[in-house]
Every structure is written in C-alpha cells, then in structure tokens.
Amino acid sequence: MARVSIRLRALQFWEKKSDPQTLTNRAAAALQHGGAAVEGAAKKATGAIPEMVKQPIRHVSDAAGEKVMEPVAKSVVHLLDLVNSWALDLNDPSWVVTHAQKQGLCIDAFTELHDADLKFCDRLLDRSTLTWRTVGALEGGAMGALAMVPIAGTVASISADIIVIQVLSTAIAARVAYSYGFDAKDPDEQRFIQRLVNRTFMAQAAKTQPMAQVGKAAGAIKGRVHWSDKLRNDHQIIKNLEKLMNLTGTNGGKVGVQSVGKAVPVVGVLLGAGTNSAVLGNVAADAKRYCQTRFLCEKYGLQTPSALDF
C-alpha cells in the first residue's frame, strides 16, 4: 500500500512538471541577446563563472561615464567571486561524504548513499531550498542595482545575471544529486541537470525586457526637476510609480519627480531579487524531488515515472 501511494504521488508530481512550455517572443529575443557566452555557460556547465562575465562589469562604470557607480560595479565583482567559490564547492562530491560522516554515517564515497535511508539523504540537504532562495535574492538584487547604470550597466548586468544563474542552477542540481548517491557527471544525470538549467534560462530570459525598461526609466528620470507628459508616456514604470506614491504619499497627493526617481532603482533591485530567489528555490526543490523519486523507485523496484525518461 505504501508503495502504491509513493508511486501515485510521484506520477502526479512529474506529470504536472512535464507539461509543455513555450518561450514567449520576449524570452526568445532575450535568449538571442545573451549570445555565445550564455550558450557556452549552459552547455559546458563547468561550475565556475567565466572571466568574460566579470571583465565587462569591472569596466561598466567607465563605459557608462558614471564614476559614482564604480563602488557598485566593484561590489558586484566581489559577489561574483563569492558565487564562483560556491559553485566550485557545490560541484565537489567530497563535501557530501564529509557531511555524511559528521552526521554519523561511515562512508568512503558518495555513491554509498544509495544504501542509506531516504530520510538520512534528506537531512544532508536541510534548509537547502531556503539557502538558495536567499542566495538568489542577494545575487539578483545586486544585478538589479547594476542594471540602473545608464546604457552599459543594463546590458552587462543582464548578460552576467543569466550566466551566473545558469552556473548556480547547475551546481545546486549537482549537489542534490550527490546527496542521494547519484553521480552528477554521469550522462543520464547530466540530461536532467541540463533540463533544469534550460528552465532557469527561460525564467531569466522573461525577466530581461522589464529589467531593461526599468534601467531606461532610471536613466530618463535621473536629474529631472519637473514632470513632463513625455516622461510619463515614454516610461510606464515611472507613470505607475507616480500614481502609487501619490496614493500613499503625504504631500497632498503630488509626489515630486525626484522622489519617484529614487524609487525606480528599488524596483530594479526587487525585480532581480524576487525572480532569482524563485528560480534557485525551484531548482533546489525540483532537483530534490527528482532524486527522491529516483531513489525510492530504485530502492523498492518501482517503475520510474515516464516524465523522468529523457
């Protein structure tokens, strides 16, 4: 009876996940915009952020003519270095072995986790989804701030953001696979990991247009002293923020253009943080559910759900 219940839950979950998804025109355009750098990061999935991502950000302040933004660019580079270290660590299966040993399981290789109890493997990933949602929020927020640098900042941050999330998604899926005794370097596991990475790419691509619009709005409103109909009509985000702030403001319902200008970058930060937090959280949760399903099917001789055959 327990096996039937497990089987039914697994089928329901993966049948829902296997519903076909198509890219919108905006997402397709964003995929093309990313260029060879993004495609290479997705295919190679090396677990390290390429130097070609960091270099444009190091010089984004000069390219934009905004020396005041140089600290932001440097902070983002430091964040990329930290993410790079995370990615390398996550792709190292020896961490899983060490962690399992600290939890009281005497193993010499991660593949021995196949013989462990599912609950033990789950404990190796305690709070992992929350952790990666937080990491995504921090990374997305930093890139959202960088996108407010006029002209060059938006392009650099969007390209780098997509690649960073690709790398982290691959690394997170690899760590989860190792935690259940599956070899993330095996071709069968790589196909699933690549499927997760492609899904994150679509989510990121859909974000690029609104992020670019926020960046343009920030550049258009910067330094303005007076409102104009053209400013409102050219940038819907500015118009909407003015209405919102008028409703919540205390200045007689007439918020100044400078006040709205200060709020625009906040929108960019929230957009990047919210999207990336959800993306990495979903990757961690989906990878964990996938490995749990495979683990139980192999352990109890159940048929693997068809949605996992690819």
Secondary structure, 3 states (H helix, E strand, C coil): CHHHHHHHHHHHHHHHHCCCCCCCHHHHHHHHHHHHHHHHHHHHCCCCCCHHHHHHHHCHHHHHCCHHHHHHHHHHHHHHHHHHHHHHHHCCCHHHHHHHHHCCCCCCCHHHHHHCCHHHHHHCCCCHHHHHHHHHHHHHHHHHHHCCCCCHHHHHHHHHHHHHHHHHHHHHHHHHHHHCCCCCCCHHHHHHHHHHHHHHHHHHHHHHHHHHHHHHHHHHHCCCCCCCHHHHHHCHHHHHHHHHHHHHCCCCCCCCHHHHHHHHHHHHHHHHHHHHHHHHHHHHHHHHHHHHHHHHHHHHCCCCCHHHCC
